[in-house]
Amino acid sequence: MPLRYDDFFAAAFPDDRRPYGYQCRLACGPEAKAEEPGTLGAGTACESRLIDIPTGLGKTAAVVLAWLWNRQQAGSTWPRRLVYCLPMRTLVEQTRDEVRGWVERLADADLISTKPRVVVLMGGESLEGDEKDWDIHPEADTILIGTQDMLLSRALNRGYGMSRYRWPMHFALLNNDCLWVMDEVQLMGAGLGSTTQLEGFRSSSGENRPPDLGSRNCRSWWMSATIRPDWLKTVDFPAPLAESTPTGLLDTEKSDGGRIEALRSAQKRIGKAGVASGEKNAKDVAEFIDAHRSIDHLNLVVVNTIKRARSVHAALVKHLGKEDPAPILLHSQFRPADRLRVLSAVASAVPGQVVVSTQVIEAGIDLSAHTLFTELAPWSSLVQRFGRCNRWLVEGRPHFSDAAIHWFDLDEDKECLPYKPQQLSAARERLTKLSDAALANLETIPSPDTDRPSFRHVLRRKDLVELFDTTPDLAGADLDIDRFVRDADNSHVRVFWRNWPTQTPGGDASSGVAAESAPLREELCATSVGELRALLGKAEPATAWRWNHLDRKWDETKTESLFPGQTYLLHSRQGGYAEGSSEALPLGWSGDPKQVVAPLDEGRATESEETEANEDDGASAQELWQTVAQHTDDVCLALEPLLSALPEFLSSFSEGAATPLAEILRQSARWHDWGKAHPAFQAKLHAEKLVQARATGKLPTNATDAPAAKAPSDAWISGRLPRKAGPDEQRRRHFRHELASALGILHPDSDFPLTEDSARDLAAYLVATHHGKVRLSIRSLPDEWIPPIDDDHPNERRFARGVWDGDLIDSCELGGGVTAPTIRLSLEPMELGLCEADPFKGQPSWAERTLLLRDTLGIFRLAYLETLLRCADARGSKTPQPRQ
């Protein structure tokens, strides 16, 4: 008997939970009905939509299990990746744990053919095993969970908290073959507009749509209990799609008398508190809470700022008796382990305990408070807060029969931040007419126009196209995307603390920082740029440190140079964090310089991807020695499963092309490491280690002159190159072998088999980008070594990325019976305009070639193609084949 969706859904839960009707329709189509099993046997089409469902009715399970169900259907066209985007970091771990539980139970029941990876994307994330390598398996089913900062920044090619050299891979994978799910979109601010704009850019059909940028099979779902469909409309996401998104999924169940009706009718009497809240009223608020709290059940207090949350929490600690359970403080600025400890305390709160929280409680956190105290906030936020009161059913009935909500008024002019006075005024008007905040009553009250997410900056096509190139400007800076990710006054950074030795107690903190490695996720704490600036204004020293990927060192960063989305290193004695103890819960970021912070750096890796420098070739280190030909054979072998698994992409991308894209990728893989035959690359190896490897047969005895491509870590010369080259130094500062490979492919005498101009240009681009360090432009980097003037080169020479005009690359075996000839490189394509000298006379510059590729193929398609080659290279390097 064919599997039905209601049985599939129930198997994901330990309590055999049955799906609501709307969950069935989301997975099986608009005709599906929970009470009619015959309608639950197949999937449905995946289309972009708005999911307007009241809080507490299982939206997360609805979308994740709908995606899982449809991915199991024969010939499924649903995207391979589910991207679950959350507005706040505190929700990520909870969502991850729920999703992993569903996946494991379905896998144990043999109801899914392939278990998808469940991967968390957050700054400094320490992934292991298959999760760490998710981005080199574009053909695999994957569930990606993260905050809008982490996910949207990756979708905009400026991924926060990750190696800049992997930005293009995540840009490609998050803009192709993805179902984006935006949860609690009323909290997204500027990020909401960016998600709708991206949907417009990725869509290639529909009236008034912008030209196709090359995305394939991407859809977007927006979820909220309080958003209106017209709020999704942006300049490139026009009315026809926004107004036709399927809403009213719940309509047919509003009078079914079952579980949904019980939740909708759960009573929550509401009234205005006798005191007002505000910066100076923490003591009065604490006294009111104590007088009206439940002593038998959970009490929840929600305020609008972290500063007030700390103040109210401190006042409650002083006011409550010693026999009362200690109040719990919850906000967004904890290190991960401390946040989990606090969330665990909230989940196991004892009767009468008070949880003081900021807006982080509004979404995703599943608790059911008897008594809710909340500051006046925008109506959409209040609806979410009300949803945390009397939220559960017990034996089919509401959790409490006498639940209560008290709201504190605020002075709109003095205390409205982070909201606007108009939002508070509109919410107050609705509250004064409300005596019961049951879901059924809230559904009749529309969200006011003042609650529409507003943003000063809208992502336009020109902005996105400019973000495709990841080359920093001449000052080393990148285009700022923070204005497209979240509100400017809510700009976040991540900080971590280390306790490196200084010369003297209280001495120069810069003296030992050079030895510090990149952070692990467990060390990171989020805070705002403003709060970090305030701490540095009081701390000693008044500086933070940021990793410089070009010079491979930590740069001192003064307060005026801090900017959002970055990770900064602080010394322990600069303080700013309240850690708690074995008896007391942590309080998180405090901004107090007197609180010395214990670093969480035991057992950390000596180096991580985020600290990779431009001239590094870490991927060239592996256990086995390999020649260029041997490694290239591995890469070509690893490419074939990718081409076989993704035929629909290559066929759609190849339409109208003279040379199939699969063939261009195969030739790119074969020629990608030719540049490792350059003397500057071979000079990175210890000469004696190379000789020993050949003498002992670790490199093939019949290839004594073949250049090495891979070698064990101890065979590579370590340490930073000096500012000036020594007389016998063969290495080059900032040398990139992939640039040498690309220039060689373009050379008319290279014997490269693809002769069509567009095919050769694309192959050269794919080869140049296979480490993410050379892309649309070729230019010299600061402090490169300048080529010397000698008898062979009496004039000044062009130079870029360690490659010098006139460099000679010897003939090199590339595997598969292919041998590259000896070539003298020319860097004339780095100049703008048509080339004027041989071998490129009359041919376009590198910039002209790459910009034509960008505009012809589209940025999403081009990034996807370069990602496929990078995946094959990484997979071939990960599993090198030993040879005799």
C-alpha positions in Angstrom: 0.0 0.0 0.0 1.5 3.4 -1.0 2.7 5.6 1.9 0.4 8.4 2.8 1.5 11.8 4.0 -0.3 11.7 7.3 1.6 8.5 8.2 4.9 10.0 6.9 4.3 13.1 9.1 3.4 11.1 12.2 6.5 9.0 11.9 8.6 12.1 12.3 7.3 12.6 15.9 7.8 10.3 18.9 4.1 10.8 19.9 2.6 9.8 16.5 1.4 13.3 15.9 -1.1 13.7 13.0 -0.8 16.6 10.7 -3.3 19.5 10.5 -5.2 19.9 7.3 -3.1 22.9 6.2 0.1 20.9 6.6 -1.3 18.2 4.3 -2.2 20.8 1.7 1.2 22.4 1.8 2.8 19.0 1.1 0.2 17.4 -1.2 -1.6 20.3 -2.9 -4.7 22.3 -2.4 -7.1 19.3 -2.7 -5.5 17.4 0.1 -7.5 16.7 3.2 -6.4 15.1 6.4 -9.7 13.3 6.8 -9.6 11.9 3.3 -6.5 9.6 3.1 -6.9 9.2 -0.7 -5.8 12.8 -1.2 -2.5 12.3 0.6 -0.6 10.0 -1.7 1.4 12.3 -3.9 3.3 15.5 -3.8 2.7 18.9 -5.5 4.5 21.6 -7.3 6.8 23.9 -5.5 5.8 27.6 -6.0 6.8 30.7 -4.1 4.1 31.7 -1.6 3.2 33.5 1.6 2.2 31.2 4.5 -0.1 33.1 6.8 -0.7 30.8 9.8 -1.3 31.8 13.5 1.6 31.3 15.9 1.8 27.9 17.6 0.3 25.8 14.8 3.5 24.1 13.6 4.8 26.1 10.7 8.3 24.7 11.0 7.2 21.1 10.8 4.8 22.1 8.0 7.5 23.4 5.7 10.3 21.0 6.5 8.2 17.9 6.3 6.5 19.1 3.1 10.0 19.6 1.5 11.2 16.1 2.8 8.0 14.5 1.5 8.2 16.0 -2.0 11.9 15.2 -2.3 11.0 11.5 -1.9 8.6 11.6 -4.8 9.8 9.9 -8.1 11.1 12.6 -10.5 10.8 15.3 -7.9 11.4 18.8 -9.2 11.5 20.4 -5.7 14.8 22.1 -5.0 17.6 20.0 -3.5 18.4 22.5 -0.7 16.0 23.8 1.9 17.3 27.1 3.3 15.6 27.9 6.6 16.2 31.6 7.4 15.5 32.8 10.9 15.6 36.4 12.1 17.5 35.7 15.3 20.4 33.6 16.4 18.7 32.2 19.5 16.3 30.2 17.3 18.9 28.4 15.3 19.9 25.6 17.7 16.3 24.8 18.6 15.3 24.6 15.0 18.3 22.5 14.2 17.5 20.0 17.0 13.9 19.7 15.9 14.8 19.1 12.2 17.5 16.6 13.1 15.0 14.7 15.2 12.5 14.5 12.4 15.1 13.4 9.9 16.5 10.7 12.2 13.1 9.2 13.0 12.1 9.1 9.3 15.4 7.6 8.4 15.1 5.0 11.1 11.7 4.1 9.8 13.1 3.8 6.2 10.7 6.4 5.0 13.3 8.6 3.3 15.6 7.1 0.6 18.5 9.5 1.3 19.0 11.2 4.6 19.6 14.9 4.0 22.4 16.8 5.7 21.2 19.2 8.4 23.7 22.0 8.5 23.8 25.2 10.7 25.5 28.2 9.1 26.7 30.6 11.7 29.9 32.6 12.1 32.8 30.5 13.2 30.7 27.3 12.9 32.8 24.2 13.7 31.3 21.6 11.4 32.4 18.1 11.2 32.2 15.2 8.8 29.6 15.4 6.0 28.2 18.7 7.4 31.6 20.4 7.0 31.7 19.4 3.3 28.1 20.2 2.4 29.2 22.9 -0.1 31.2 20.5 -2.2 28.1 18.3 -2.7 25.6 20.4 -4.7 23.8 17.3 -5.9 22.9 16.2 -2.3 19.7 17.0 -0.4 20.6 19.5 2.3 18.8 21.5 4.9 20.6 24.7 5.8 19.6 26.6 8.9 20.9 30.0 9.9 20.1 33.6 10.7 19.3 36.2 8.0 22.7 37.7 8.6 24.5 34.5 7.7 22.3 33.4 4.9 21.5 36.6 3.2 25.1 37.7 3.3 26.1 34.5 1.6 23.3 35.0 -1.0 24.8 38.4 -1.7 28.3 37.0 -2.1 29.7 38.6 1.1 29.2 35.7 3.6 29.7 36.9 7.2 31.9 34.9 9.4 33.4 32.7 6.7 36.4 32.6 4.4 36.1 35.3 1.7 37.5 32.8 -0.8 34.4 30.6 -0.4 31.9 33.4 -0.9 31.3 32.6 -4.6 30.5 28.9 -3.8 27.8 29.8 -1.2 26.5 32.6 -3.5 26.0 30.0 -6.2 24.5 27.3 -4.0 22.1 29.6 -2.3 20.8 31.1 -5.5 20.3 27.9 -7.4 18.2 24.8 -6.6 17.0 26.2 -3.3 13.7 26.6 -1.4 14.2 29.6 0.8 11.9 29.7 3.9 11.8 33.0 5.7 10.4 32.5 9.2 8.7 35.3 11.2 9.3 37.8 8.4 7.9 40.7 10.5 11.2 40.7 12.4 13.4 40.8 9.3 13.6 44.5 8.7 15.7 45.4 5.6 16.3 41.7 5.1 12.7 41.2 4.0 13.0 43.5 1.0 16.2 41.8 0.0 14.5 38.4 0.0 11.7 39.6 -2.3 14.2 41.4 -4.6 16.3 38.2 -4.8 13.1 36.2 -5.7 12.4 38.7 -8.4 16.0 38.5 -9.8 16.0 34.7 -9.6 12.7 34.3 -11.4 12.9 34.2 -15.2 9.2 34.3 -16.0 6.3 36.6 -15.4 5.2 40.0 -16.6 7.4 42.9 -15.8 10.2 40.7 -14.5 13.9 41.8 -14.8 16.1 39.9 -17.2 17.2 36.5 -16.1 20.4 36.4 -14.1 20.8 32.6 -14.6 19.2 31.2 -11.5 17.5 27.8 -11.8 14.9 26.1 -9.6 14.8 28.6 -6.7 11.6 29.4 -4.8 10.8 31.4 -1.7 8.3 31.0 1.1 7.6 33.7 3.6 5.9 32.8 6.9 4.3 35.0 9.5 1.1 35.3 11.5 1.0 39.1 11.1 2.2 40.1 7.7 0.0 41.3 4.9 0.6 40.1 1.3 1.0 43.6 -0.1 4.0 44.1 2.3 6.0 41.7 0.1 5.8 44.0 -2.9 9.1 45.6 -3.9 10.3 47.3 -7.1 11.5 44.1 -8.8 9.0 41.8 -7.1 5.8 43.2 -8.7 2.2 43.0 -7.7 1.1 40.0 -9.9 3.2 37.5 -8.0 2.9 39.1 -4.6 -0.9 39.3 -4.8 -1.4 35.8 -6.1 0.6 34.0 -3.4 -1.6 31.3 -1.8 -2.9 32.6 1.5 -5.8 31.4 3.6 -4.3 27.9 4.0 -6.2 27.7 7.3 -9.6 28.9 6.1 -11.3 25.6 5.9 -10.3 24.6 9.4 -11.5 27.6 11.4 -14.7 25.8 12.5 -13.6 22.2 12.6 -13.9 21.9 16.4 -10.6 20.1 16.7 -7.1 20.9 17.9 -6.8 24.1 15.9 -10.2 25.4 17.1 -9.1 24.7 20.7 -5.9 26.7 20.3 -7.7 29.5 18.5 -10.2 29.9 21.3 -7.7 29.6 24.3 -8.6 32.5 26.6 -6.0 35.2 27.5 -7.5 38.1 29.4 -5.6 41.3 28.9 -5.3 44.6 30.6 -3.1 47.7 31.0 -0.6 47.5 33.9 -0.9 50.1 36.6 2.7 51.3 36.1 4.5 52.4 33.0 7.8 51.0 31.8 10.9 52.9 30.8 14.6 53.4 31.5 14.0 54.7 35.1 11.0 52.6 36.1 12.7 49.1 36.5 12.0 49.1 40.2 8.3 49.9 39.8 7.9 47.3 37.0 9.6 44.6 39.1 7.2 45.3 42.0 4.2 45.1 39.7 5.4 41.8 38.2 5.9 40.3 41.7 2.4 41.4 42.7 0.7 39.9 39.7 2.8 36.9 38.8 1.6 33.3 39.0 3.2 31.4 41.9 2.2 28.1 40.4 3.2 28.5 36.7 5.7 30.2 34.4 5.8 34.0 34.1 7.2 35.7 31.0 8.3 39.4 30.8 9.1 40.8 27.4 10.8 44.2 27.0 12.0 46.0 23.9 15.7 46.6 24.6 18.5 44.5 26.0 19.4 47.4 28.3 15.9 47.4 29.9 15.9 43.7 30.1 19.1 43.8 32.2 17.6 46.5 34.3 14.3 44.8 35.0 16.1 41.5 35.6 18.4 43.2 38.1 15.5 44.8 39.9 13.7 41.5 40.2 16.8 39.8 41.6 16.8 42.5 44.4 13.0 42.5 44.9 12.1 38.8 45.0 12.6 36.9 48.2 15.4 34.4 48.7 12.9 31.6 48.7 11.7 32.6 45.2 13.3 30.9 42.1 15.9 33.2 40.6 14.7 35.1 37.5 16.2 34.2 34.1 17.5 36.7 31.6 17.3 35.9 27.9 18.5 38.0 25.0 20.5 37.7 21.8 24.0 38.4 23.1 25.4 35.2 24.6 28.2 32.9 23.6 26.6 29.7 22.2 27.1 27.4 25.2 25.8 30.1 27.6 22.8 30.6 25.4 22.0 26.9 25.4 22.3 26.9 29.2 19.9 29.8 29.5 17.4 28.2 27.0 17.6 24.9 29.0 16.8 26.8 32.1 13.8 28.4 30.4 12.6 25.0 29.2 12.8 23.6 32.7 11.6 26.6 34.6 10.0 25.8 38.0 6.5 27.1 39.1 6.5 30.8 39.9 9.7 31.5 38.0 10.1 34.7 35.9 11.8 34.8 32.5 12.8 38.3 31.4 13.4 38.4 27.7 13.8 40.7 24.7 12.2 40.2 21.3 14.1 36.9 20.9 11.1 35.2 22.6 8.8 36.3 19.8 9.6 33.6 17.3 10.4 29.9 17.4 10.8 29.4 21.2 8.1 27.0 22.2 6.9 27.8 25.8 3.5 28.4 27.3 3.4 31.1 30.0 0.5 31.5 32.4 1.1 35.2 32.9 2.7 37.5 30.3 4.0 41.0 31.0 5.0 43.0 28.0 6.0 46.5 27.1 4.0 48.3 24.5 5.4 47.3 21.1 4.3 47.2 17.4 1.1 45.3 16.9 2.8 42.5 14.9 5.3 42.0 17.8 2.6 42.0 20.4 0.7 39.2 18.5 3.9 37.1 18.6 4.3 37.7 22.3 0.7 36.9 23.0 1.3 33.6 21.2 3.7 32.6 24.1 0.9 32.8 26.6 -1.5 29.8 27.0 0.1 28.3 23.9 -0.3 24.5 24.5 -3.1 22.0 24.6 -3.3 19.5 27.5 -5.6 16.6 26.8 -7.2 18.5 24.0 -7.9 21.6 26.1 -6.1 24.9 26.5 -3.1 24.8 28.9 -4.7 27.3 31.4 -8.2 28.5 32.0 -7.2 31.7 33.7 -4.2 33.0 31.7 -3.5 36.7 31.9 -1.6 39.4 29.9 -0.5 42.8 31.4 1.0 45.4 29.1 3.1 48.4 30.2 2.7 51.7 28.5 5.7 53.7 27.2 6.4 57.3 26.5 6.4 57.3 22.8 8.9 60.2 22.5 11.4 59.0 25.1 11.1 55.3 25.2 10.0 54.2 21.7 13.3 52.8 20.4 13.9 50.6 18.6 10.4 51.2 17.3 8.7 54.3 15.9 6.1 56.4 17.8 3.5 55.7 15.1 3.8 52.0 15.6 3.3 52.3 19.4 0.3 54.6 18.9 -1.4 52.1 16.5 -0.8 49.2 18.9 -2.1 51.2 21.9 -5.3 52.0 20.0 -5.9 48.3 19.3 -5.0 47.2 22.9 -7.5 49.6 24.5 -10.3 47.8 22.6 -9.2 44.3 23.5 -10.1 42.3 26.6 -9.2 38.8 25.4 -6.1 38.1 23.3 -7.3 34.7 22.0 -6.1 33.9 18.5 -9.6 34.0 17.2 -10.0 37.6 18.3 -6.5 38.6 17.0 -7.3 37.3 13.6 -10.1 39.9 13.2 -7.7 42.8 13.8 -5.6 43.7 10.7 -2.0 44.7 11.1 -1.6 48.5 10.8 0.2 50.1 8.0 2.8 51.4 10.4 4.0 47.9 11.0 5.0 47.3 7.5 8.8 46.5 7.5 10.6 49.6 6.3 14.0 50.0 4.9 15.9 52.9 3.5 17.9 50.8 0.9 16.5 48.4 -1.6 18.8 45.9 -3.3 18.7 46.6 -7.0 20.0 44.6 -10.0 23.0 46.9 -10.3 24.0 46.3 -6.7 23.8 42.5 -7.0 25.8 42.5 -10.2 28.5 44.6 -8.6 28.7 42.2 -5.7 29.5 39.4 -8.1 33.2 40.4 -8.1 34.8 39.6 -4.7 38.0 41.5 -5.4 38.5 44.2 -2.7 39.0 47.8 -3.9 42.4 49.4 -4.0 42.1 50.3 -0.3 41.4 46.7 0.6 37.7 47.3 1.4 34.6 45.5 0.2 31.2 46.7 -0.8 29.0 47.1 2.3 26.0 44.9 2.3 24.7 45.4 5.8 22.1 47.9 4.6 20.5 45.1 2.6 20.7 42.5 5.4 19.2 44.3 8.5 18.3 47.7 9.8 21.3 50.1 10.0 20.6 50.7 13.7 20.6 47.0 14.4 24.0 46.3 12.9 25.8 43.4 14.5 29.4 42.3 14.9 30.8 39.1 16.5 33.5 39.3 19.2 35.6 36.7 21.0 38.1 36.9 23.8 41.6 35.6 24.2 44.2 36.0 26.9 47.5 36.2 25.1 50.5 37.2 27.1 51.6 40.8 27.1 55.0 42.2 27.8 54.1 43.4 31.3 50.9 43.4 33.4 48.7 46.0 31.9 51.3 46.5 29.1 50.9 46.6 25.3 48.2 44.1 24.4 49.4 44.0 20.8 52.6 42.3 21.7 51.3 38.7 21.6 48.3 38.9 19.4 50.1 37.6 16.3 50.0 34.0 17.5 46.2 33.9 17.9 44.2 31.7 15.5 40.7 32.2 14.1 37.7 31.7 16.5 35.5 28.7 16.8 31.8 29.3 17.0 31.8 28.4 20.7 33.8 31.6 21.3 31.7 34.1 19.5 29.3 36.6 21.0 27.1 38.9 19.0 26.7 42.5 19.9 26.1 45.8 18.0 28.7 48.0 16.5 27.6 50.8 18.9 27.9 48.6 22.0 31.4 47.5 21.0 32.4 51.1 20.4 31.1 52.0 23.8 33.1 49.2 25.5 36.3 50.2 23.6 35.7 53.8 24.7 36.0 52.6 28.4 38.4 49.6 28.0 42.1 49.5 28.0 43.4 49.2 25.3 40.8 51.0 23.3 41.1 48.8 20.2 39.9 45.5 18.7 41.7 43.3 16.2 40.6 42.1 12.8 42.2 39.5 10.6 44.1 40.9 7.5 43.9 38.2 4.9 46.5 39.8 2.7 49.2 40.3 5.3 48.2 37.3 7.4 48.1 39.2 10.6 45.7 40.8 13.1 45.3 44.5 12.5 44.5 46.9 15.3 41.0 48.4 14.6 40.0 51.6 16.3 36.4 52.4 17.1 35.9 54.6 14.1 36.9 51.7 11.8 34.5 49.1 13.1 31.8 48.0 10.7 29.0 45.4 10.7 29.2 41.8 9.8 32.8 41.4 10.9 34.5 39.4 13.7 36.8 41.1 16.2 39.2 39.8 18.7 39.4 41.3 22.2 41.8 40.7 25.1 40.3 39.1 28.2 41.0 42.1 30.3 39.0 44.4 28.1 35.9 42.7 29.6 32.3 43.2 28.4 30.8 39.8 29.3 29.1 38.4 32.4 29.8 34.7 32.5 27.9 33.5 35.5 29.0 30.6 37.6 28.0 27.0 38.5 25.2 28.4 40.7 24.2 31.5 38.7 23.2 31.6 35.1 25.3 33.8 32.7 24.0 37.2 31.8 25.8 37.5 28.5 27.2 40.7 26.9 27.3 43.5 29.5 29.6 46.1 28.0 31.2 46.4 31.4 35.1 46.7 31.1 35.5 45.6 34.7 34.3 42.0 34.0 37.4 40.2 32.9 36.4 37.4 30.5 37.7 33.9 30.5 38.5 32.8 27.0 37.0 29.6 25.6 40.0 28.6 23.5 41.0 25.2 24.9 41.4 22.6 22.2 40.7 25.0 19.4 42.2 24.4 16.0 45.6 26.1 15.4 44.1 27.7 12.3 40.8 27.8 10.6 39.5 28.7 7.1 38.6 32.2 8.1 42.3 33.1 8.6 43.4 31.9 5.2 45.7 34.4 3.5 45.7 35.2 -0.2 48.9 33.4 -1.0 48.0 30.2 1.0 47.6 26.9 -0.8 46.3 24.9 2.1 44.4 22.5 -0.2 47.8 21.4 -1.7 48.7 19.7 1.6 47.6 16.1 1.9 49.0 12.8 3.1 50.1 11.5 -0.3 52.6 13.0 -2.7 51.0 13.6 -6.2 52.2 15.0 -9.5 50.0 17.5 -11.4 49.0 14.6 -13.7 47.9 12.4 -10.8 45.9 15.0 -9.0 44.3 16.1 -12.3 43.2 12.6 -13.0 41.5 12.5 -9.5 39.7 15.8 -10.2 38.5 14.7 -13.6 37.3 11.5 -12.0 35.5 13.4 -9.3 33.8 15.7 -11.8 31.9 13.0 -13.7 29.5 12.1 -10.9 28.6 15.8 -10.6 27.9 16.0 -14.4 25.8 12.9 -14.2 23.8 14.0 -11.1 23.0 17.5 -12.5 22.1 17.1 -16.1 19.2 19.4 -16.0 21.4 22.3 -15.0 24.0 21.7 -17.7 21.3 21.2 -20.4 19.5 24.4 -19.5 22.7 26.3 -19.2 24.1 24.9 -22.6 21.1 25.9 -24.7 22.3 27.7 -27.8 26.0 27.1 -27.0 28.3 25.7 -29.7 30.4 23.8 -27.1 28.5 21.8 -24.4 29.1 23.1 -20.9 30.0 19.6 -19.7 32.9 19.5 -22.2 34.1 22.9 -21.1 34.0 21.7 -17.5 35.9 18.6 -18.4 38.7 20.5 -20.2 38.8 23.1 -17.3 39.4 20.2 -14.9 42.1 18.8 -17.0 44.0 22.1 -17.3 43.2 23.7 -14.0 46.5 23.0 -12.2 48.9 23.6 -15.1 50.2 26.7 -13.3 51.7 24.5 -10.5 54.5 23.8 -13.0 55.5 27.4 -12.5 58.9 27.6 -10.6 57.4 29.9 -8.0 54.9 27.1 -6.9 57.5 24.4 -6.9 59.8 26.6 -4.8 57.2 26.4 -2.0 58.3 22.8 -1.4 61.4 21.9 0.7 63.9 20.8 -2.0 65.3 18.0 0.1 61.8 16.6 0.8 61.0 16.6 -2.9 64.2 14.7 -3.7 63.5 12.2 -0.9 60.0 11.6 -2.2 61.2 10.8 -5.6 64.0 8.7 -4.3 61.7 6.6 -2.1 59.0 6.2 -4.8 56.4 8.4 -3.1 56.4 10.3 -6.4 56.4 8.0 -9.4 59.8 6.9 -10.5 58.9 7.5 -14.2 58.1 11.1 -13.5 61.2 12.4 -11.8 60.8 15.7 -13.6 57.1 16.0 -13.2 56.0 18.9 -11.0 54.4 18.1 -7.7 50.8 19.2 -7.1 50.2 17.7 -3.6 52.5 16.9 -0.7 52.3 16.3 3.1 52.1 19.4 5.3 55.8 19.1 6.5 57.0 19.2 2.9 55.8 22.8 2.4 57.9 25.8 3.5 55.9 27.6 6.2 56.0 31.2 7.4 55.2 34.5 5.9 57.3 35.7 3.0 59.5 38.8 3.7 58.6 42.2 2.4 61.5 42.0 0.0 62.8 39.1 -1.9 66.2 37.6 -1.2 68.7 37.1 -4.0 68.1 33.3 -4.2 64.4 33.3 -3.3 62.3 31.5 -6.0 59.0 31.9 -4.2 56.7 34.9 -5.0 54.7 37.0 -2.6 50.9 36.5 -3.3 51.6 34.0 -6.1 48.5 32.3 -7.5 49.1 29.3 -9.7 45.5 29.4 -11.1 46.2 32.7 -12.7 49.2 31.2 -14.5 47.0 28.3 -15.6 44.3 30.7 -17.0 46.9 32.8 -18.9 48.4 29.7 -20.3 45.0 28.4 -21.6 44.4 31.7 -23.3 47.8 31.6 -25.0 47.4 30.8 -28.8 50.2 28.3 -28.6 48.9 26.4 -25.6 47.3 23.5 -27.5 44.1 24.0 -25.5 41.5 21.9 -27.3 38.6 24.3 -27.2 39.0 26.8 -30.0 35.7 28.6 -29.8 36.4 32.0 -28.2 33.5 31.9 -25.7 34.4 28.3 -24.7 38.1 29.1 -24.2 37.2 32.3 -22.2 34.8 30.4 -20.0 37.4 27.6 -19.4 40.0 30.2 -18.5 37.6 31.9 -16.1 36.7 28.6 -14.4 40.3 27.7 -14.0 41.2 31.1 -12.6 38.4 31.0 -10.1 38.9 27.5 -8.7 40.3 28.9 -5.4 38.1 32.0 -5.3 41.1 34.3 -5.3 41.2 35.5 -8.9 37.9 36.3 -10.6 36.8 39.3 -12.7 39.9 41.4 -12.5 43.6 40.9 -12.6 45.6 43.5 -10.7 48.6 43.7 -8.5 48.1 43.5 -4.8 49.7 45.8 -2.2 53.4 44.9 -1.3 53.9 42.4 -4.2 57.5 41.9 -5.1 58.4 44.0 -8.2 60.1 42.0 -11.0 63.8 42.9 -11.1 65.4 44.5 -14.2 68.2 42.4 -15.6 69.8 41.5 -18.9 66.9 39.3 -19.9 64.4 41.9 -18.9 65.9 45.4 -19.3 62.5 47.1 -19.0 59.8 47.2 -16.3 57.4 44.3 -16.4 53.8 43.8 -15.6 53.1 41.8 -12.5 50.0 40.5 -10.7 49.3 37.9 -8.1 53.0 36.8 -8.1 53.0 36.2 -11.9 55.5 38.3 -13.9 55.3 39.1 -17.6 57.6 36.8 -19.5 57.5 33.9 -16.9 58.2 30.6 -18.5 56.2 27.5 -17.6 57.8 24.2 -18.8 56.0 21.5 -20.5 53.8 19.5 -18.1 51.9 16.2 -18.2 48.2 16.9 -17.2 47.1 13.3 -17.1 44.7 11.5 -19.5 47.4 11.6 -22.2 47.4 15.4 -22.3 50.7 17.3 -22.2 50.8 21.1 -22.0 53.6 22.7 -23.9 56.3 25.1 -22.7 54.7 28.6 -22.7 56.0 32.1 -22.0 53.3 34.0 -20.1 52.0 37.4 -21.1 50.1 39.7 -18.6 48.9 42.1 -21.3 45.3 41.0 -20.7 45.4 42.7 -17.3 45.4 46.0 -19.1 42.1 47.6 -20.2 41.3 47.7 -23.9 42.4 45.5 -26.8 45.9 44.0 -26.5 48.5 45.5 -28.8 51.3 43.0 -28.8 51.8 39.3 -29.4 50.6 36.7 -28.4 47.3 38.5 -27.7 47.4 41.3 -30.3 43.9 42.4 -31.2 42.3 40.3 -28.5 40.1 41.6 -25.6 41.4 42.1 -22.1 40.7 39.8 -19.2 38.1 42.2 -17.8 36.3 42.4 -21.2 36.2 38.6 -21.5 34.9 38.0 -17.9 32.4 40.8 -18.0 31.0 39.3 -21.3 30.7 35.9 -19.6 29.0 37.5 -16.6 26.5 39.3 -18.7 25.9 36.5 -21.2 25.5 33.6 -18.7 24.2 35.6 -15.8 25.8 35.9 -12.4 24.0 32.9 -10.8 24.8 30.5 -13.6 28.4 31.6 -13.9 29.0 31.2 -10.2 27.3 27.8 -10.3 29.7 26.6 -13.0 32.8 27.8 -11.2 31.4 26.1 -8.1 31.1 22.7 -9.9 34.8 22.8 -10.8 35.7 23.8 -7.2 33.7 20.9 -5.9 35.4 18.5 -8.2 38.8 19.8 -7.2 38.0 19.6 -3.5 36.5 16.1 -3.8 39.5 14.9 -5.8 41.8 16.3 -3.2 39.9 14.8 -0.3 40.2 11.3 -1.7 43.5 11.1 -3.6 44.1 7.8 -5.3 47.4 6.0 -4.4 49.4 4.9 -7.5 52.3 2.6 -8.0 
